[in-house]
Amino acid sequence: MKVKEIIFIVEEDPEGGYNARALGESIFTEGSTLDELKENIKDAIKCHFDKEEDVPDIIRLHIVKEETFKYV
């Protein structure tokens, strides 16, 4: 059964760039910019699924940005 969408958690890498990991699939990739990351995600998806018809139509990115601040 074809999955309609695949979700990636995207986080900034402490050393620069971005990391992305898929939920429910063993897919991980990285990129220096968000545009590069998107292209790398497409390539990783293509490598992960055996048949072109199994590739999800929608790629959803959940971009996580960690930030801390003082209460005082």
Steps between C-alpha positions, in 0.01 A plus 500: 500500500637839398559757772353839401744711699827471684596724790853616580620659822751770404747640753785743472837329534724656769787493249292673231234394255202275563422136579178325400362164612181338383231382739413135444775437243876452528593813306754758618671775304659841541564820309680830536188702414128423508492490120789252492333297774177478298689365199687252721170386652363431150814299414482305829132418443574381147773269634283373786195386304547212256231607255424849372128441559568446875653847543265726704344795316543743790812575703426686822778672696465571872776751563609505865688798635632478852525824694554578866455819697507614861183548698640795693 
